[in-house]
Amino acid sequence: MSRSGADLALLLLGGFRSLVDAAVDELALRGFENVRPVHDFAMRAIAAGADNASELGRHMSVSKQAAAKTIAVLQERGYVTRDTDPLDARRKRLQVTDLGFEVLHQGEAVFDELRDRWERQIGAAQLENLEAHLSALVGTSAIRFDTPGWMARDLGEPA
């Protein structure tokens, strides 16, 4: 049976959803309830230098207001803090806390475990082939979670 291009897109999306949903469930079992993919993306952006709502919004391709809401949730849960900038006392800088880094590390471990589960289901060689084929199809450019490729091109950024 031949599949359509739309079927392929849905299979890829389904694989992504399956992994992410399982990771969210496992993190909840490990005591990190209500962690969502957006929280991971935001904490990674903050750790990489997005130290205020405007910068975080740009990194995540959302409004400053949406970024501020995400920051409020992350602060409430103890994953980020807002500290005074040592160079400008009027400015508050975001930083990922030790607990935030623990969530990130636990998430990475969970994804490794999920990969191992897929390997047991389809075999090591099959999974390696799948990864090799996907790598060939996706290319060597960094994968951007914050901005779809078409949007990055519209903004004049590398996709």
ABEGO torsion letter per residue (X at the ends): XBBBAAAAAAAAAAAAAAAAAAAAAAAAAAGBBGBBAAAAAAAAAAAAGBABAAAAAAAAGBBAAAAAAAAAAAAAAGABBBBBBAABAABBBBBBBAAAAAAAAAAAAAAAAAAAAAAAAAEAAAAAAAAAAAAAAAEABBBBAABBAAAAAAAGBBX
